Amino acid sequence: MTAILIRTIPCLLVSMAFLAGCSSSHKLMPTPNIYLQENSYPANRVPPDLQESSVDLLYVTDRAPEHNDLNELSYGAKRSASMAFGSAVVEIGDYLSWADLVKKSESEQRDSSSQLNVISRTEQGRFPETPYPFSIVDGILLNDEKVEAEHKRIATEFRKELNRRLMMSDDKTVLVFVHGFNNTFDFAASSLAEVWHFLGRQGVPILYTWPAASGGLFGYFTDRESGEFTIYHLKQLLRLLASYPEVKAINIIAHSRGTDVTTTALRELVIEAWASGHHPSQRLRIKNLVLAAPDLDLGVVQQRLMAEKFGPAIGQITIYTTQADQALGVSEALMSGVRFGRMKPTDLGQRAENIFKEVTNVSFIDVGEVKGFGHAYFRSSPATSSDLIRTLLTDDRPGELGRPLQHRQGNFWKIPKDYLLQFR
């Protein structure tokens, strides 16, 4: 048995790297079903200042900064003890006109002029390194005044930049994207840029990018530990966003291993809120939490999230799953546990099913068959991306007119074939 494991594990690791691997750029995602008709992309709702082929993202990262021979800034897979923020500009296509990009956004065709590339990264501020120093005097914990003052100064600069972006849109929400395993900074930025573009460029997109894409045979496990490393910094960001009254609401999309990073950070914030006598939904102000292809152990979810009454702390939780996700199939083989993103209704168990019946804001959406390895379907499947758009931009719940999903049982739904094509 040991000999078999020794032979099998490296093959699984190589498969995982191949399945979830990515390059620094890719073509614009397929047009969502709801836009496959002339004049269907909501160009008239896009603020005039944002009507261009480039997308300027606000990023927050604890990747260590790097510079090439031309002194150009980039971020790799090494960790930084300090969290930085800045601007990343993603160009969609070969400097297309806005009119040409709108046409592509209503077409099924993709060609070489549909490539996405990060053309600039500009760091605008860096918080002090964590953990922040402190002292204990007469049993009282005292923070270092200089470090605390520097944190407040950078937080003020971050807020100014966020407000500048909020002023450009009638929608005063923010969209935080937390990527998964083996994603480079540029790939994650491109993924958020295209999703936000198809959301009609509403609100402010924030890329939270952690030290993933370490590579190598055991890169999956290295990325898992970097995911644990980043949790404190993600909590710092979410606390800041929730403290700004000018932010109407927070929406979060987490993908793959990013779902573990996100839910762990939120779980700790939920506990923190309850302990301070506040209802976490009012304190965190998260309207939507989308978990796409969650690489989470089902048993861990039940014991760590459900047991802490995680669901009622969030406005609406949408979990996209499919048995066709081959990357999570490899993860299941590696970790020997049912992955949340491949879960069937029968995997939940009667006790958990009864709890979910009471927590009506949690929905499991089976996306069905997917192309290729089927792990990035939240942007590669036109049906799934259409439902994602409806979820984030409307208050429609599963089964309502705007989201005509097929009901399976309880909180479980399925995306039918030709989903939302009737809106064409």
NUGU-829261 format. One record per residue (C-alpha): residue in one letter; residue number from 1; y, z, x. Coordinates in steps of 0.5 Angstrom, whole numbers. Each point is the difference from the previous one (the first is absolute). Layout:
+------+-------+-------+-------+-------+
: fiti : fimar :     Y :     Z :     X :
+------+-------+-------+-------+-------+
:    A :   NUM :     Y :     Z :     X :
...
+------+-------+-------+-------+-------+
END
This chain:
+------+-------+-------+-------+-------+
: fiti : fimar :     Y :     Z :     X :
+------+-------+-------+-------+-------+
:    M :     1 :     0 :     0 :     0 :
:    T :     2 :     5 :     2 :     6 :
:    A :     3 :    -1 :    -7 :     3 :
:    I :     4 :     1 :    -4 :    -6 :
:    L :     5 :     7 :     4 :    -1 :
:    I :     6 :     2 :    -1 :     7 :
:    R :     7 :    -2 :    -8 :    -1 :
:    T :     8 :     3 :     0 :    -7 :
:    I :     9 :     7 :     4 :     0 :
:    P :    10 :     3 :    -5 :     6 :
:    C :    11 :    -1 :    -6 :    -5 :
:    L :    12 :     3 :     4 :    -6 :
:    L :    13 :     6 :     2 :     4 :
:    V :    14 :     1 :    -7 :     2 :
:    S :    15 :    -1 :    -3 :    -7 :
:    M :    16 :     5 :     5 :    -2 :
:    A :    17 :     5 :    -2 :     5 :
:    F :    18 :    -1 :    -7 :    -2 :
:    L :    19 :     0 :     1 :    -7 :
:    A :    20 :     7 :     4 :     0 :
:    G :    21 :     3 :    -3 :     6 :
:    C :    22 :     6 :    -4 :     0 :
:    S :    23 :     5 :    -4 :     4 :
:    S :    24 :     8 :     1 :     0 :
:    S :    25 :     1 :    -5 :    -5 :
:    H :    26 :    -3 :    -4 :    -6 :
:    K :    27 :     2 :    -5 :    -6 :
:    L :    28 :     4 :     3 :    -6 :
:    M :    29 :    -5 :     3 :    -5 :
:    P :    30 :    -3 :    -4 :    -6 :
:    T :    31 :     5 :    -1 :    -5 :
:    P :    32 :    -1 :     6 :    -6 :
:    N :    33 :    -3 :    -3 :    -6 :
:    I :    34 :     6 :     2 :    -4 :
:    Y :    35 :     4 :    -5 :     4 :
:    L :    36 :    -4 :    -6 :     0 :
:    Q :    37 :     5 :    -4 :    -4 :
:    E :    38 :     7 :    -3 :     2 :
:    N :    39 :     6 :     5 :    -1 :
:    S :    40 :    -5 :     6 :    -1 :
:    Y :    41 :     2 :     3 :     6 :
:    P :    42 :     6 :     5 :    -2 :
:    A :    43 :     5 :    -3 :     5 :
:    N :    44 :     5 :     2 :    -5 :
:    R :    45 :    -1 :     7 :     1 :
:    V :    46 :     0 :     0 :     8 :
:    P :    47 :     7 :     3 :     2 :
:    P :    48 :     4 :    -6 :     3 :
:    D :    49 :     0 :     4 :     7 :
:    L :    50 :    -7 :    -1 :     0 :
:    Q :    51 :    -1 :    -7 :    -2 :
:    E :    52 :    -3 :    -3 :     7 :
:    S :    53 :    -6 :    -1 :     4 :
:    S :    54 :     0 :     6 :     4 :
:    V :    55 :    -2 :     7 :    -2 :
:    D :    56 :     4 :     6 :     3 :
:    L :    57 :    -5 :     6 :     0 :
:    L :    58 :     2 :     7 :     1 :
:    Y :    59 :    -6 :     3 :     4 :
:    V :    60 :    -2 :     7 :     2 :
:    T :    61 :    -5 :     1 :     6 :
:    D :    62 :    -3 :     5 :     5 :
:    R :    63 :    -3 :    -6 :     4 :
:    A :    64 :     3 :     0 :     7 :
:    P :    65 :     5 :    -5 :     2 :
:    E :    66 :    -2 :    -5 :     5 :
:    H :    67 :     4 :    -6 :     3 :
:    N :    68 :    -2 :    -6 :     3 :
:    D :    69 :     3 :    -4 :     6 :
:    L :    70 :     6 :    -2 :    -4 :
:    N :    71 :     1 :     7 :    -2 :
:    E :    72 :    -1 :    -2 :    -7 :
:    L :    73 :    -2 :     6 :    -4 :
:    S :    74 :    -7 :     1 :    -3 :
:    Y :    75 :    -5 :     5 :    -3 :
:    G :    76 :    -8 :     1 :     2 :
:    A :    77 :    -5 :     4 :    -1 :
:    K :    78 :     2 :     6 :     4 :
:    R :    79 :     2 :     6 :    -3 :
:    S :    80 :     7 :     3 :     0 :
:    A :    81 :     2 :     7 :    -1 :
:    S :    82 :     7 :    -2 :    -3 :
:    M :    83 :     1 :    -4 :    -7 :
:    A :    84 :     5 :    -6 :     1 :
:    F :    85 :     3 :    -4 :    -5 :
:    G :    86 :     3 :    -7 :     0 :
:    S :    87 :     0 :    -7 :    -3 :
:    A :    88 :    -5 :    -5 :     1 :
:    V :    89 :     1 :    -7 :    -2 :
:    V :    90 :    -5 :    -5 :    -3 :
:    E :    91 :     1 :    -7 :     0 :
:    I :    92 :    -4 :    -4 :    -6 :
:    G :    93 :    -1 :    -7 :     2 :
:    D :    94 :     3 :    -4 :     5 :
:    Y :    95 :     7 :     2 :    -2 :
:    L :    96 :     0 :    -2 :    -7 :
:    S :    97 :     5 :    -1 :    -5 :
:    W :    98 :     0 :     5 :    -6 :
:    A :    99 :    -1 :    -5 :    -5 :
:    D :   100 :    -6 :    -3 :     4 :
:    L :   101 :    -3 :     7 :     1 :
:    V :   102 :     1 :     1 :    -8 :
:    K :   103 :    -4 :    -6 :    -1 :
:    K :   104 :    -6 :     2 :     5 :
:    S :   105 :     0 :     7 :    -4 :
:    E :   106 :    -2 :    -4 :    -6 :
:    S :   107 :    -5 :    -5 :     3 :
:    E :   108 :    -7 :     1 :     2 :
:    Q :   109 :     1 :    -4 :     6 :
:    R :   110 :     0 :     3 :     7 :
:    D :   111 :     2 :    -4 :     7 :
:    S :   112 :     2 :     1 :     7 :
:    S :   113 :     7 :     1 :    -3 :
:    S :   114 :    -2 :     7 :    -3 :
:    Q :   115 :    -1 :     4 :     6 :
:    L :   116 :     3 :     7 :     0 :
:    N :   117 :     2 :     2 :     7 :
:    V :   118 :     4 :     7 :     2 :
:    I :   119 :     6 :    -3 :     3 :
:    S :   120 :     4 :     6 :     2 :
:    R :   121 :    -1 :     8 :     1 :
:    T :   122 :     6 :     5 :     0 :
:    E :   123 :    -1 :     7 :     1 :
:    Q :   124 :     6 :     4 :    -3 :
:    G :   125 :    -2 :     7 :     1 :
:    R :   126 :    -5 :     5 :     3 :
:    F :   127 :    -2 :     7 :    -3 :
:    P :   128 :    -2 :     5 :     5 :
:    E :   129 :    -7 :     1 :     3 :
:    T :   130 :    -5 :     4 :    -4 :
:    P :   131 :    -2 :     6 :    -1 :
:    Y :   132 :     7 :     2 :     0 :
:    P :   133 :     1 :     7 :     5 :
:    F :   134 :     1 :     6 :    -4 :
:    S :   135 :     1 :     8 :     2 :
:    I :   136 :    -2 :     6 :    -3 :
:    V :   137 :     5 :     6 :     0 :
:    D :   138 :    -2 :     6 :    -3 :
:    G :   139 :    -6 :    -3 :    -4 :
:    I :   140 :     5 :    -5 :    -3 :
:    L :   141 :    -1 :    -8 :     2 :
:    L :   142 :     6 :    -3 :     2 :
:    N :   143 :     1 :    -8 :     1 :
:    D :   144 :     3 :    -2 :     7 :
:    E :   145 :     7 :    -2 :    -2 :
:    K :   146 :     2 :    -6 :     4 :
:    V :   147 :    -7 :    -3 :    -2 :
:    E :   148 :     2 :     1 :    -7 :
:    A :   149 :     7 :    -2 :     0 :
:    E :   150 :    -3 :    -7 :     3 :
:    H :   151 :    -5 :    -1 :    -5 :
:    K :   152 :     6 :     1 :    -5 :
:    R :   153 :     4 :    -5 :     3 :
:    I :   154 :    -6 :    -5 :     1 :
:    A :   155 :    -1 :     1 :    -8 :
:    T :   156 :     7 :    -1 :    -2 :
:    E :   157 :     0 :    -7 :     4 :
:    F :   158 :    -7 :    -2 :    -3 :
:    R :   159 :     3 :     2 :    -7 :
:    K :   160 :     6 :    -4 :     1 :
:    E :   161 :    -4 :    -6 :     2 :
:    L :   162 :    -4 :     1 :    -6 :
:    N :   163 :     6 :     0 :    -5 :
:    R :   164 :     3 :    -6 :     3 :
:    R :   165 :    -7 :    -4 :    -2 :
:    L :   166 :     0 :     4 :    -7 :
:    M :   167 :     7 :    -3 :    -1 :
:    M :   168 :    -2 :    -7 :     1 :
:    S :   169 :    -5 :     1 :    -7 :
:    D :   170 :     1 :     2 :    -7 :
:    D :   171 :    -7 :     3 :     1 :
:    K :   172 :     1 :     7 :     4 :
:    T :   173 :    -8 :     1 :     1 :
:    V :   174 :    -3 :     0 :     7 :
:    L :   175 :    -7 :    -3 :     1 :
:    V :   176 :    -4 :     3 :     6 :
:    F :   177 :    -5 :    -4 :     3 :
:    V :   178 :    -6 :     4 :     4 :
:    H :   179 :    -4 :    -5 :     4 :
:    G :   180 :    -8 :     0 :     2 :
:    F :   181 :    -4 :     0 :     6 :
:    N :   182 :     1 :    -5 :     5 :
:    N :   183 :     7 :    -2 :    -2 :
:    T :   184 :     5 :    -2 :     5 :
:    F :   185 :     7 :     2 :    -1 :
:    D :   186 :     2 :    -8 :    -2 :
:    F :   187 :    -6 :    -1 :    -4 :
:    A :   188 :     2 :     6 :    -5 :
:    A :   189 :     7 :    -2 :     0 :
:    S :   190 :    -2 :    -7 :    -2 :
:    S :   191 :    -5 :     3 :    -5 :
:    L :   192 :     6 :     4 :    -3 :
:    A :   193 :     5 :    -6 :     0 :
:    E :   194 :    -4 :    -4 :    -4 :
:    V :   195 :    -2 :     5 :    -5 :
:    W :   196 :     7 :     2 :    -1 :
:    H :   197 :     2 :    -7 :    -1 :
:    F :   198 :    -4 :    -1 :    -6 :
:    L :   199 :     2 :     6 :    -3 :
:    G :   200 :     7 :    -3 :     0 :
:    R :   201 :     3 :     3 :     5 :
:    Q :   202 :     1 :     6 :    -4 :
:    G :   203 :     2 :     7 :     3 :
:    V :   204 :    -1 :     2 :     8 :
:    P :   205 :    -6 :    -2 :     3 :
:    I :   206 :    -2 :     5 :     6 :
:    L :   207 :    -6 :    -1 :     5 :
:    Y :   208 :    -3 :     6 :     2 :
:    T :   209 :    -4 :    -2 :     6 :
:    W :   210 :    -4 :     4 :     4 :
:    P :   211 :    -4 :    -1 :     7 :
:    A :   212 :    -6 :    -4 :    -3 :
:    A :   213 :    -3 :    -6 :     4 :
:    S :   214 :    -2 :     3 :     6 :
:    G :   215 :    -6 :    -5 :     0 :
:    G :   216 :    -6 :     1 :     4 :
:    L :   217 :    -7 :     1 :    -2 :
:    F :   218 :     1 :     7 :    -3 :
:    G :   219 :     7 :    -2 :    -2 :
:    Y :   220 :    -1 :     2 :    -7 :
:    F :   221 :    -1 :     7 :     2 :
:    T :   222 :     6 :     0 :     4 :
:    D :   223 :     4 :    -2 :    -6 :
:    R :   224 :    -3 :     5 :    -4 :
:    E :   225 :     2 :     6 :     5 :
:    S :   226 :     7 :    -4 :     0 :
:    G :   227 :     0 :     1 :    -7 :
:    E :   228 :     0 :     7 :     0 :
:    F :   229 :     5 :     0 :     5 :
:    T :   230 :     5 :    -3 :    -4 :
:    I :   231 :    -1 :     4 :    -6 :
:    Y :   232 :     6 :     5 :     2 :
:    H :   233 :     5 :    -6 :     1 :
:    L :   234 :    -2 :    -3 :    -7 :
:    K :   235 :     2 :     7 :    -3 :
:    Q :   236 :     6 :     0 :     3 :
:    L :   237 :     2 :    -7 :    -2 :
:    L :   238 :    -2 :     2 :    -8 :
:    R :   239 :     4 :     6 :     0 :
:    L :   240 :     6 :    -3 :     3 :
:    L :   241 :    -1 :    -6 :    -6 :
:    A :   242 :    -1 :     6 :    -5 :
:    S :   243 :     6 :     4 :     2 :
:    Y :   244 :     5 :    -6 :    -1 :
:    P :   245 :     3 :     0 :    -7 :
:    E :   246 :     2 :    -8 :     0 :
:    V :   247 :    -8 :    -2 :     1 :
:    K :   248 :    -2 :     0 :    -8 :
:    A :   249 :    -7 :     0 :     2 :
:    I :   250 :    -5 :    -1 :     5 :
:    N :   251 :    -6 :    -6 :     0 :
:    I :   252 :    -5 :     0 :     5 :
:    I :   253 :    -6 :    -5 :     2 :
:    A :   254 :    -5 :     3 :     5 :
:    H :   255 :    -6 :    -5 :     2 :
:    S :   256 :    -6 :     2 :     3 :
:    R :   257 :     0 :     5 :     5 :
:    G :   258 :     7 :     1 :    -2 :
:    T :   259 :    -2 :     3 :    -6 :
:    D :   260 :    -3 :     6 :     4 :
:    V :   261 :     6 :     1 :     4 :
:    T :   262 :     5 :    -1 :    -7 :
:    T :   263 :    -5 :     5 :    -4 :
:    T :   264 :    -1 :     5 :     5 :
:    A :   265 :     8 :     0 :     1 :
:    L :   266 :     1 :     1 :    -7 :
:    R :   267 :    -5 :     5 :    -1 :
:    E :   268 :     3 :     5 :     5 :
:    L :   269 :     7 :    -2 :    -4 :
:    V :   270 :    -3 :     2 :    -7 :
:    I :   271 :    -3 :     6 :     3 :
:    E :   272 :     7 :     2 :     3 :
:    A :   273 :     4 :    -2 :    -6 :
:    W :   274 :    -5 :     5 :    -5 :
:    A :   275 :     1 :     6 :     6 :
:    S :   276 :     7 :    -1 :    -1 :
:    G :   277 :     0 :     1 :    -8 :
:    H :   278 :     2 :    -8 :    -1 :
:    H :   279 :    -4 :    -5 :    -4 :
:    P :   280 :    -2 :    -5 :     5 :
:    S :   281 :     2 :    -6 :    -4 :
:    Q :   282 :     7 :     2 :    -1 :
:    R :   283 :     0 :     2 :     8 :
:    L :   284 :    -3 :    -6 :     2 :
:    R :   285 :     3 :    -5 :    -5 :
:    I :   286 :    -6 :    -5 :     1 :
:    K :   287 :     0 :    -5 :    -5 :
:    N :   288 :    -6 :    -4 :     2 :
:    L :   289 :    -5 :     1 :     5 :
:    V :   290 :    -5 :    -6 :     1 :
:    L :   291 :    -6 :     0 :     4 :
:    A :   292 :    -3 :    -6 :     2 :
:    A :   293 :    -7 :    -1 :     3 :
:    P :   294 :     0 :     8 :     2 :
:    D :   295 :    -4 :     1 :     6 :
:    L :   296 :    -1 :     7 :    -3 :
:    D :   297 :    -7 :     4 :    -1 :
:    L :   298 :    -1 :     1 :    -7 :
:    G :   299 :    -2 :     8 :     1 :
:    V :   300 :     6 :     1 :     4 :
:    V :   301 :     4 :    -3 :    -5 :
:    Q :   302 :    -3 :     5 :    -5 :
:    Q :   303 :     0 :     6 :     4 :
:    R :   304 :     7 :    -1 :     3 :
:    L :   305 :     4 :    -4 :    -5 :
:    M :   306 :    -3 :     2 :    -7 :
:    A :   307 :     0 :     7 :     2 :
:    E :   308 :     7 :     1 :     2 :
:    K :   309 :     2 :    -3 :    -7 :
:    F :   310 :     3 :    -6 :     4 :
:    G :   311 :     0 :    -5 :    -6 :
:    P :   312 :     5 :     4 :    -4 :
:    A :   313 :     5 :     0 :     6 :
:    I :   314 :     1 :    -8 :    -1 :
:    G :   315 :     3 :    -4 :    -5 :
:    Q :   316 :    -6 :    -6 :     0 :
:    I :   317 :    -5 :    -1 :     5 :
:    T :   318 :    -4 :    -6 :     0 :
:    I :   319 :    -6 :    -1 :     4 :
:    Y :   320 :    -2 :    -7 :     2 :
:    T :   321 :    -8 :    -1 :     1 :
:    T :   322 :    -5 :    -5 :     1 :
:    Q :   323 :    -8 :     0 :     2 :
:    A :   324 :     2 :    -7 :     3 :
:    D :   325 :     4 :     4 :     6 :
:    Q :   326 :    -4 :    -2 :     6 :
:    A :   327 :     4 :     4 :     5 :
:    L :   328 :    -1 :     7 :    -4 :
:    G :   329 :    -7 :    -2 :     0 :
:    V :   330 :     0 :     1 :     7 :
:    S :   331 :     4 :     6 :     0 :
:    E :   332 :    -5 :     3 :    -5 :
:    A :   333 :    -6 :    -2 :     5 :
:    L :   334 :     4 :     4 :     5 :
:    M :   335 :     2 :     6 :    -3 :
:    S :   336 :    -6 :     0 :    -5 :
:    G :   337 :     4 :     2 :    -6 :
:    V :   338 :     2 :    -4 :    -7 :
:    R :   339 :     7 :    -3 :     2 :
:    F :   340 :     5 :     1 :    -6 :
:    G :   341 :     2 :    -7 :     1 :
:    R :   342 :    -7 :    -2 :    -2 :
:    M :   343 :    -1 :     5 :    -5 :
:    K :   344 :    -4 :    -2 :    -7 :
:    P :   345 :     1 :     5 :    -6 :
:    T :   346 :    -7 :     2 :     1 :
:    D :   347 :     2 :     3 :     7 :
:    L :   348 :     5 :     5 :    -3 :
:    G :   349 :    -4 :     5 :    -3 :
:    Q :   350 :     0 :     3 :    -7 :
:    R :   351 :     5 :     6 :     2 :
:    A :   352 :     5 :    -4 :     4 :
:    E :   353 :     0 :    -5 :    -6 :
:    N :   354 :     1 :     5 :    -5 :
:    I :   355 :     6 :     2 :     5 :
:    F :   356 :     3 :    -7 :     0 :
:    K :   357 :     0 :     0 :    -8 :
:    E :   358 :     5 :     5 :     0 :
:    V :   359 :     4 :    -3 :     6 :
:    T :   360 :     2 :    -6 :    -4 :
:    N :   361 :     5 :    -3 :     5 :
:    V :   362 :    -6 :    -2 :     5 :
:    S :   363 :    -3 :    -7 :    -1 :
:    F :   364 :    -5 :    -3 :     4 :
:    I :   365 :     0 :    -8 :     0 :
:    D :   366 :    -6 :    -4 :     2 :
:    V :   367 :     3 :    -7 :     3 :
:    G :   368 :    -7 :    -3 :     0 :
:    E :   369 :    -2 :    -6 :     4 :
:    V :   370 :     5 :    -1 :     6 :
:    K :   371 :     0 :    -5 :     6 :
:    G :   372 :    -2 :     1 :     7 :
:    F :   373 :    -1 :     7 :     2 :
:    G :   374 :     4 :     2 :    -6 :
:    H :   375 :     4 :     6 :     3 :
:    A :   376 :     7 :    -2 :     0 :
:    Y :   377 :    -1 :    -2 :    -8 :
:    F :   378 :     7 :     3 :    -2 :
:    R :   379 :     3 :    -5 :     3 :
:    S :   380 :    -5 :    -6 :     1 :
:    S :   381 :    -2 :     0 :    -7 :
:    P :   382 :     5 :    -3 :    -5 :
:    A :   383 :    -3 :     4 :    -6 :
:    T :   384 :     0 :     7 :     4 :
:    S :   385 :     7 :    -2 :     2 :
:    S :   386 :     2 :    -1 :    -7 :
:    D :   387 :    -2 :     6 :    -2 :
:    L :   388 :     3 :     4 :     6 :
:    I :   389 :     7 :    -3 :    -2 :
:    R :   390 :    -1 :     2 :    -8 :
:    T :   391 :    -2 :     7 :     3 :
:    L :   392 :     6 :     1 :     4 :
:    L :   393 :     6 :    -4 :    -4 :
:    T :   394 :    -2 :     2 :    -7 :
:    D :   395 :    -3 :     6 :    -4 :
:    D :   396 :    -6 :    -3 :    -3 :
:    R :   397 :    -6 :     3 :     1 :
:    P :   398 :    -7 :    -3 :     0 :
:    G :   399 :    -2 :    -3 :    -6 :
:    E :   400 :     7 :    -1 :    -3 :
:    L :   401 :     3 :    -7 :    -1 :
:    G :   402 :     3 :    -1 :     7 :
:    R :   403 :    -7 :     2 :     3 :
:    P :   404 :    -5 :    -3 :    -4 :
:    L :   405 :    -6 :     3 :     4 :
:    Q :   406 :    -7 :     1 :    -2 :
:    H :   407 :    -2 :     7 :    -2 :
:    R :   408 :    -6 :     2 :     3 :
:    Q :   409 :    -1 :     8 :    -1 :
:    G :   410 :     5 :     6 :     0 :
:    N :   411 :     5 :    -2 :     6 :
:    F :   412 :    -4 :    -6 :     2 :
:    W :   413 :     3 :    -7 :    -1 :
:    K :   414 :    -2 :    -7 :     3 :
:    I :   415 :     5 :    -6 :     1 :
:    P :   416 :    -3 :    -6 :    -4 :
:    K :   417 :     0 :    -7 :     3 :
:    D :   418 :     6 :    -4 :    -1 :
:    Y :   419 :     4 :     7 :    -1 :
:    L :   420 :     7 :    -1 :    -2 :
:    L :   421 :     0 :    -7 :     1 :
:    Q :   422 :     2 :     0 :    -8 :
:    F :   423 :     7 :     2 :     3 :
:    R :   424 :     1 :    -7 :     4 :
+------+-------+-------+-------+-------+
END
